[in-house]
Amino acid sequence: MTPARASKPSIVFCHGIWADGSSFSKVIPALQADGHEVIAAQYGLDTLEGDVATVKRTLGRVSSPAILVGHSYGGSVITAAGTDDRVAGLVYIAALAPDANETSQSQQGPFPVTDVFKYVEVADGRLWMRPEGIACFAGDLPEKEQQLVWATHYAPAADLFARSVPGVAWRSKPSWYIVANNDRTVHPDLERFLARRMGATTREIDSSHVAMLSHPDVVIDVIRSAARALQGSAATSDRGAAVPA
């Protein structure tokens, strides 16, 4: 077994809109303690192309293979970035997951508009969430945590959801999906549809959109399960490989 295969997979987190890498602050320490290299990609929510490029650069800062973990819009990011050869698997948290020729926006079209969009306004070319919208985004967090999430939220470019980039990693790589049953930002029925379409190993939880903040133990458990499955697959592959004489 090569050293790369013997080590645990790295974990690269990809955040959604109205967020940054700190949204994974409750799950990163446990995975680091498990011995994984962990890093959160910090991208600007300006263009999908730029955000995907940032994730690929971030993959270069940790060992391969890696698992990409995407929350919300971060699912669109990992779907494209995950075609990189350094990526072994994908974990989606209440996330979008476009197919070829789909955008983040077009995926949501057939499903009811969620409550959070009643509290969004466009200013200076960005989509800002008004303070009243935080209950639709993170309503199962304590009030002080909700206010912190709103105070640190980062607004995406107004046309971010209308863009697409090539690459559909979930068609060729193993995927896991966490459905947030009480989500008022991405519709839970859309999440279930996407999980079924990709054939993901799926876990449903009674959570708001930010499951990694309100139910971090569940998210940690799913990522650990993905890591174990990928390590087991790599070990099987290595045992089956021919050894030079």
Beta strands, then each sheet from edge to edge (+ up, - down):
strand 1: 10-14
strand 2: 38-41
strand 3: 66-71
strand 4: 87-93
strand 5: 120-123
strand 6: 126-129
strand 7: 175-180
strand 8: 201-205
sheet 1: 2+ 1+ 3+ 4+ 7+ 8+
sheet 2: 5+ 6-
end
